[in-house]
Amino acid sequence: MGDITMFKVASYFGFTIRNLTRLFKKGDISFNNYLNYILIIHSIELFTYHNNNNITDVAYQESYNSASNFIRSLKKLPDQFLAIL
């Protein structure tokens, strides 16, 4: 997904960083956590729909520095999110 930053997202949608931060606070989630959820959902799609079973390849495709970082992100997910999966 490349280097996604709050600045880039805010600029794309015509928000200031401050306004975007407020929107995420109203949703009771941080920008970084939301971005991690999106990356993980996309990773799951790669595993399931594209038959990519190599965790290292998926980790790098999703801009993680290593498979270990990707696995660490998975472990940080709240139980409620994992129940949906």
Summary of the structure (lengths in Angstrom):
residues: 85
radius of gyration: 14.1
end to end distance: 21.0
largest distance: 39.7
contacts: 192
relative contact order: 0.11
helix: 69%
strand: 0%
